[in-house]
Amino acid sequence: MIKNFTPNDVLKNQSGELPTEESEHLNASISESPDLETFVDAIKQLEKQVPTLLSGPSDRPLKNIMDYVKKNIKDK
């Protein structure tokens, strides 16, 4: 039986949710499906960009938290 894989299957494979055998079949069939190949390429590009899109917390909230902790430690 031939299974038609979907972009959802690709995402499951990326997150490790597909069984090993199914993952192997998916990886083999990606090169045969231009749509899935394009989707995989887009995911790889997004994975590269994610670290540049994420930022750490600003200094003010961290300072407020630390001030709160220091105050509560002194009060006890």
ABEGO torsion letter per residue (X at the ends): XBBBBBAAAAAAAAAGABBAAAAAAAAAAAAABAAAAAAAAAAAAAAAAAAAABBBBBAAAAAAAAAAAAAAAAAX
